Amino acid sequence: MNNSDSTTSQQNIEADIEAQEPSSSDNHRERKRFPRTALLVPNLVTVIAIFCGFLSIISSLRGDFEYAAKCIALAIVLDGLDGRIARRLNACSAFGVEFDSLSDQVAFGVAPAVLIYQWALVNPAPEFGILVSFLLVVCGAARLARFN
């Protein structure tokens, strides 16, 4: 085998390797970048989840416990959606992560605590009920702070 055959063979091998390597458009890890307005969509879902938590608190104070529980259930669904939407749109941000944690505290910390207090703890032992409800809020906040 002479030197020119070796060079041609080497060039053919390099061409085959380049043809087999995925191009940047074929790379499945690269996601299409949506416009900056796409950042608003997951945050809007988070705002609606915060509103559900707030509405649950108001409903609990009015004595409509079933509606308050439904609002918390809807917040659970929305909490699952906002992260998925953000990843799908490639619209993840540090603000979104912190905003989602605030939403979780309102919808899954404060709202259930107020619901439990108003539904079961206000009449038999209001001071004890306040302590139990407050512990629920503190534990929720500590969990979010620990894993955020």
Secondary structure, 3 states (H helix, E strand, C coil): CCHHHHHHHHHHHHHHHHHHCCCCCCCCCCCCCCCHHHHHHHHHHHHHHHHHHHHHHHHHHHCCHHHHHHHHHHHHHHHHHHHHHHHHCCCCCHHHHHHHHHHHHHHHHHHHHHHHHHHHHCCCCHHHHHHHHHHHHHHHHHHHHHHC
